[in-house]
Amino acid sequence: MQFMLMINEDRSVYEGAEGAGLMEQVLAGHMKLAEDLIAAGVAFSGQRLKPGETATTVRFAGGATTLHDGPFAETHEELGGFYVIDVASLDAALDWARRIPVPKGAVEVRPVWSMEG
């Protein structure tokens, strides 16, 4: 079963000299997580996303669409990246989600709705 692990972070923790060091630690943590997923035989994909201010949101209402700069909602946290993993259960997905290095934020775990058949 596939699960998407959406990494929502407060980017302010990466500001300044200490933040740059923290970013290096977090990126090393993601590399280690990828190695561990491979070693465990877990099929996965994932990407880091550019900052929320680079986003454009398409809103739908009453049959009309409008474009807005930035992410879908005003928040201190933003979607910074994701993994899609293929594991046996929600419990297994949660175990992997707990291993994602997030200094301040959350990881949302959601089953992927299969588009097959």
N, C-alpha and C positions, 0 to 999 in steps of 0.2 A: 504494500500500500504506500502511495506517495504522500508526503507531507511537505508543506512549504514552511520554512522557519524564517520568519520576517524579523529582521534586526532593526529595532527602533532605538535610536540613540540620541542623547543630548550632546551635540557636537561641541558645546562650549568646553567640555573637559579636555579637548585637544588643543586649546589655545595656549600660546606662550611656550617658553622653553620646556617646562615640565610636560605640557601637552604633547609636544613633539616626541619626547621620550616615551610617553604613554602610548602614542600612536604606533611607535616601533614595536612595543611590547604586544599590543593588540594584534598587529599584522602578523607577528611571529606566532601568536596564539592561533590565528586562523590557519596559518600554514601547518601547524601541528595538528589541528583538528582535521584538516584535509588528509594528512598522512594517516591519522588514526582511522578515518572513515575508509580509506583505501585498504589499510591493514585488516579491518574488520569485514571487508568484502561488501560494504554498503555502497550501492549505486547512488551517485549524487551529482548535482551541478550547483553552481552558485556564482554570484557576481557581486562586486562592490558597485554601488551607485554613486554618481556625482551628487553634490549637495542639493538640497531641496530648492534653493533659489534658482537652480538651472531647470527646474521642472516647469511644464505648462500643463494645466489641468483643463480638460474639456468637461463642462457641466451640462447636464440635460435637464430641462424643465419645460413642461407644456408643449412638447414637440419642437422646441428650439434648443440650439446649442450655443454656449458662450465659452470663450477662452479666457483663462486667468493665469497670470504668472504665479509660479510657485506651487507648492504641494497642495493637496486637497483640503487641508485644514490648518488653522493656526495652532501651533503647538511648539513646545520647547524640544520635543523629540521628533525625529523624522526617520523615514525608512532609509537606512544606510546601505542595506544589502540584503541578500537572502541566500538560502540554500534550499534546494529541493532534494529530499532524500527518499529512498525507497526502503522501508523497513516493515517489519511484521505487524507493528501495533502502535497505538498512540503512546503507550508507555515507553517503547523504544525511541520514538521520536522525541519525547520529553527528555529522556536521558541524554540524547545528543544535544538538544537545545540548551540544557544546563551547562554544557561544555563550551558554548560559544562565548568568547571573551567580549563582554559588554561592561565597560567601567560604570556607566550610568544610563539606564534605559530598560528595555524589555525585549524579549523575543516572543513573538506571537507564533503559535504552532497551529497550522490549519490543514486539514486533509485536502488533497487535490481532488477535484471532481473530474473523474475520467471522462474524456470525450469519445472514447471508443464505443463502437457498436450501438 
